Amino acid sequence: MTYPTGTGSYPYSVVVSDFNNDTALDIVVVNEDTNNVGVFLGYGSGTFSIMILFSMGYGSRAFSAVAGDFNADTKLNLVVANDGTDNLYVF
């Protein structure tokens, strides 16, 4: 299967985990040139929803992401590193 990430998006990094707690794996793709993060929610059958976009802000140039429980609340967090704005965005 091929899942589009958007024209000119330049997907740079991918994280796979269960982000919505439905026991199905989801895919997060970091798109550097469109300054956003796309989420493909998994259906548990090897197929995924259309991409849901989250903006990182103009000029952010998001390039890397990692998932984990960084604040010890037993909920999964997503951290995105932004090269253009020299910051981290935490979901």
C-alpha positions in Angstrom: 0.0 0.0 0.0 1.1 3.6 -0.6 -0.1 6.4 1.6 0.4 10.0 0.3 2.1 12.5 2.6 1.3 15.5 0.5 2.8 17.3 -2.5 6.3 18.6 -1.7 6.1 17.2 1.9 9.6 15.7 2.0 8.8 13.0 4.6 11.9 12.8 6.8 11.1 10.6 9.8 8.6 7.9 10.8 7.4 6.7 14.2 5.1 3.7 14.7 3.2 3.2 17.9 -0.4 3.0 19.2 -1.1 6.7 19.7 -4.9 6.5 20.3 -4.9 3.5 22.6 -7.1 1.3 20.4 -4.5 -1.6 20.3 -3.8 -1.0 16.6 -0.5 0.5 15.5 -0.5 4.0 14.0 2.0 5.8 11.9 3.4 9.3 12.4 5.3 10.9 9.6 7.4 14.1 10.0 7.2 16.2 6.8 10.1 18.7 6.7 9.2 20.9 3.7 5.5 21.3 4.6 6.3 22.0 8.3 3.8 19.5 9.6 3.4 16.0 11.2 0.9 13.6 9.7 -0.8 10.8 11.6 -2.2 7.7 9.9 -4.5 5.9 12.4 -4.3 2.1 12.1 -7.3 -0.1 11.7 -5.6 -3.2 12.9 -5.8 -4.9 9.6 -2.6 -3.5 8.0 -4.5 -0.5 6.6 -4.6 3.1 7.8 -6.8 6.2 7.7 -6.2 9.2 5.6 -3.5 11.5 7.1 -4.5 13.9 9.8 -2.1 16.9 9.8 -0.7 18.9 12.7 1.2 22.1 11.9 4.6 22.7 13.4 4.5 26.4 12.3 6.0 28.3 9.4 9.7 27.6 8.8 9.9 24.9 11.5 11.4 22.3 9.2 10.4 19.3 11.4 12.9 16.5 10.8 12.7 13.9 13.6 10.3 12.4 16.1 10.3 10.0 19.0 7.5 8.5 21.1 7.5 7.6 24.8 6.0 8.4 28.2 8.2 11.4 28.9 6.1 12.8 31.8 5.3 9.6 33.6 1.5 9.9 33.3 1.2 6.4 31.5 0.2 8.1 28.3 2.2 8.1 25.1 3.8 11.4 24.1 5.3 12.4 20.7 8.2 14.8 20.6 9.1 16.5 17.3 12.5 18.2 16.7 12.3 21.3 14.4 15.5 22.4 12.6 14.2 25.7 11.3 13.0 27.1 14.6 15.6 25.2 16.8 12.9 23.8 19.2 11.0 20.7 20.2 7.3 20.3 20.0 5.6 17.9 22.5 2.3 16.3 21.8 
